[in-house]
Amino acid sequence: MDDSGSGGQEMGPKTKKLIGHVAFRQRLASLGSRLHLFFLILAGAYAVGLLVSRFLALIPGQFFDPATLSGLLPPAGVAAATLVLAAAFMHHPATPDSARLVDTRMKTKDVFLTASIIQNACGEFKPLVLRSAEVQAAEIQPKSVMPLSWMAKTRDVVLAALLVTAAVFLLPQYDLLGKGEERQREAERLRRLQESRKTVALRKAILKKSEPTARRSKEVEVALTDLKQTFNRMKRKEMQGNLRGLNQDQKRVGQMWQKLSERRLRDALSRTPTGQRFGSRSLKKYAEWKQQIAKGDGSGLKKELAEIANLARKLSTLTKGADRAKLREEIKQRLKDLQDFVEKELNSRPCTGALAQAMEQLGLSGVKGLSKEALEALQESLNLTELELSQLAQTMQDLKDLETALKALQLAKRLRKMTSSKATS
């Protein structure tokens, strides 16, 4: 027999088909086993997380609530991870491995293994081996070599999925360590903080439209300009026309003065702050603030706000420690003093409300996870307070200017009467 002539002879088609089908079934079996294994592992991890969440509340319950998107993500992650891991770790048998399995299961005395590795060899026994493998391959079914037993594994997967699903829907929520309640408090704090920032932003937008930093409000400025024009248009011989114009302006200015003149504000500005309320050391400073506001000047209070804002910025740069706690306490005390002064001496609810929000935000700055956002909100509330003080100072300036205008109108009317009397006599 010619060795050189048989060196290139390959396995017959039936042998190739058998070994190929067996290799395919081996891959399927490996994939099924890995799916079974990794699903049970990941489902077990999910079940442990569910128990930890439902009994200890260490994991937020939203991750196990199928009614929310965050509750659907973990099961989807289990399924996806199972597929990825199973595909990554499945076994890909080589041709000799599949041939050896055929020999082992069918007891063919290594015929197929020899046929798979003898293809490129030379020898007088090669054609005999290949022919024998081809004959026996025609009688062997791949499923006899590699049966796919999927019932038991499928049962395990379905039971595990049902048990976990039942636990999700039936297991009640406990909070043995109080972590769930703590998380709810944190969520409520964050909600309040976010709502307060929205309120502050809305109020600032409204105030900026009215230009509170201007010396007078637009309405009062227009009224005073019209009054000046009335005075300029007055003519000596048109007494009735002059009086009619003065009466109209007096009515308009009087209505504006009545609208702006809040009784509680004016009474508060007419009182003297007591040492029992604020402390004698701060009495002089508070008296100066009141005098400034009464004149339409809020520079003293704005300076105090600027100093508090600088302290808040400094607080944001400090880490945990005694210095941070001491600085927070100083800011808290100065805010409280300023709030008491504004509430009791200026009787300004908008300013008091802005400072109350600043106090709350300062308190939240000590909460873990909220410090940065709370200090940012504190700065925004201090800015709002400054705008509210500008609005208050503008109101006081408007009242002062309107009072001056009313006096001028009354004087003009008296002069008109005197002139009329002289003309009559």
Secondary structure as UniProt FT lines:
FT   HELIX           3..6
FT   TURN            7..8
FT   HELIX           13..51
FT   HELIX           52..56
FT   HELIX           61..64
FT   TURN            66..67
FT   HELIX           69..89
FT   HELIX           95..106
FT   TURN            109..110
FT   HELIX           111..117
FT   TURN            119..120
FT   TURN            124..125
FT   HELIX           126..137
FT   TURN            138..139
FT   HELIX           142..145
FT   HELIX           151..170
FT   TURN            176..177
FT   HELIX           179..209
FT   TURN            212..213
FT   HELIX           218..233
FT   TURN            236..237
FT   HELIX           239..260
FT   HELIX           263..270
FT   HELIX           275..278
FT   HELIX           280..294
FT   TURN            295..296
FT   HELIX           299..317
FT   HELIX           322..341
FT   HELIX           342..346
FT   HELIX           349..364
FT   TURN            365..366
FT   TURN            368..370
FT   HELIX           371..424
//
